[in-house]
Amino acid sequence: MKNEKRTLISILLIVTVVLAVYTHVVNIKPKENVKLEFSRDAWENSPEKRFLMIDDMLVKYDFIGMDVDEIIDLLGKEYIGFDRHSIGYQTFGGIMREDAINFKLDEERKVIGIFFTN
């Protein structure tokens, strides 16, 4: 009887902890409908909010065909990776979101694709 009671208490304790952690993670995840308008100033001055600007930025700008220098003029020189094939910027997406937006470049340094990474 004692062992059964201990087992039951242990199970209840584990379930309580799991539910508490899950609730905490869900509550700190930003709401899906929160969006911010993209501007170069906001991008540079509020990097922790970049992930909220992505949708607006992708609507406002047609990045495909843009030269890498145009990307740098728009998003700044604080990129997280830049080589002859891509340039990337941190978006600080947080839990369960993309952490970077990357622009795939062709041999002429023009954007041919956009992809997100964690």
C-alpha positions as CSV (number, residue, x, y, z in Angstrom):
1,M,0.0,0.0,0.0
2,K,2.9,2.4,0.8
3,N,4.6,1.7,-2.5
4,E,1.4,2.3,-4.4
5,K,0.9,5.6,-2.6
6,R,4.5,6.7,-3.4
7,T,4.1,5.7,-7.0
8,L,0.8,7.7,-7.3
9,I,2.3,10.7,-5.7
10,S,5.4,10.5,-7.9
11,I,3.2,10.3,-11.0
12,L,1.1,13.2,-9.9
13,L,4.2,15.3,-9.2
14,I,5.7,14.5,-12.6
15,V,2.5,15.3,-14.4
16,T,2.2,18.6,-12.5
17,V,5.8,19.6,-13.4
18,V,5.3,18.7,-17.1
19,L,2.1,20.8,-17.2
20,A,3.8,23.7,-15.5
21,V,6.7,23.7,-18.0
22,Y,4.4,23.3,-21.0
23,T,2.2,26.2,-19.8
24,H,5.2,28.4,-19.3
25,V,6.6,27.7,-22.8
26,V,3.2,28.3,-24.4
27,N,2.7,31.6,-22.5
28,I,6.1,33.1,-23.5
29,K,5.7,32.2,-27.1
30,P,4.6,35.4,-29.0
31,K,1.1,35.4,-30.4
32,E,0.9,34.6,-34.1
33,N,-1.2,37.7,-35.0
34,V,1.4,40.2,-33.6
35,K,3.2,41.9,-36.5
36,L,5.2,45.1,-36.8
37,E,5.8,47.3,-39.8
38,F,9.2,46.9,-41.3
39,S,11.6,49.9,-41.5
40,R,15.3,50.0,-41.7
41,D,15.5,52.0,-38.5
42,A,13.3,49.5,-36.6
43,W,15.3,46.6,-38.1
44,E,18.6,48.1,-36.8
45,N,17.4,49.5,-33.5
46,S,15.1,46.7,-32.3
47,P,16.8,43.5,-33.4
48,E,14.8,41.5,-30.8
49,K,11.6,42.4,-32.7
50,R,12.9,41.5,-36.2
51,F,10.9,38.3,-36.4
52,L,7.7,40.4,-36.1
53,M,8.7,42.5,-39.1
54,I,9.5,39.6,-41.5
55,D,6.0,39.3,-43.0
56,D,5.7,43.0,-43.7
57,M,9.3,43.1,-45.1
58,L,8.6,40.3,-47.5
59,V,5.4,42.0,-48.8
60,K,7.1,45.4,-49.2
61,Y,10.3,44.2,-51.0
62,D,10.8,41.8,-53.9
63,F,14.1,40.4,-52.9
64,I,14.4,38.0,-55.8
65,G,16.8,39.6,-58.3
66,M,18.1,42.2,-55.8
67,D,21.9,42.7,-55.7
68,V,23.6,41.8,-52.4
69,D,24.6,45.5,-52.0
70,E,21.0,46.4,-52.1
71,I,20.3,43.9,-49.3
72,I,23.1,45.4,-47.2
73,D,21.8,48.9,-47.8
74,L,18.4,47.8,-46.6
75,L,19.2,45.5,-43.7
76,G,22.6,46.8,-42.7
77,K,26.1,45.4,-42.3
78,E,25.4,43.4,-39.1
79,Y,24.8,40.1,-41.0
80,I,25.6,36.8,-39.4
81,G,27.0,35.2,-42.4
82,F,28.1,36.3,-45.8
83,D,29.9,34.4,-48.5
84,R,29.5,34.2,-52.3
85,H,26.5,31.9,-52.0
86,S,24.4,33.6,-49.3
87,I,24.0,36.4,-46.7
88,G,22.0,36.0,-43.5
89,Y,20.6,38.1,-40.8
90,Q,19.6,37.1,-37.3
91,T,15.8,37.5,-36.6
92,F,15.8,36.6,-32.9
93,G,12.7,34.4,-33.5
94,G,12.7,32.9,-30.1
95,I,11.1,29.6,-29.1
96,M,9.8,27.4,-32.0
97,R,10.6,30.2,-34.6
98,E,13.2,30.8,-37.2
99,D,16.3,32.5,-35.9
100,A,17.7,33.8,-39.2
101,I,16.6,34.9,-42.7
102,N,19.0,34.0,-45.4
103,F,19.3,35.2,-49.0
104,K,20.7,32.7,-51.5
105,L,22.9,34.4,-54.1
106,D,23.8,33.4,-57.7
107,E,27.2,33.9,-59.3
108,E,26.4,37.6,-60.0
109,R,25.6,38.2,-56.3
110,K,21.8,38.5,-57.0
111,V,19.2,37.0,-54.7
112,I,17.7,33.8,-56.2
113,G,16.0,32.5,-53.0
114,I,15.1,33.1,-49.4
115,F,15.2,30.6,-46.7
116,F,14.9,30.5,-42.9
117,T,17.1,28.7,-40.4
118,N,16.9,27.9,-36.7
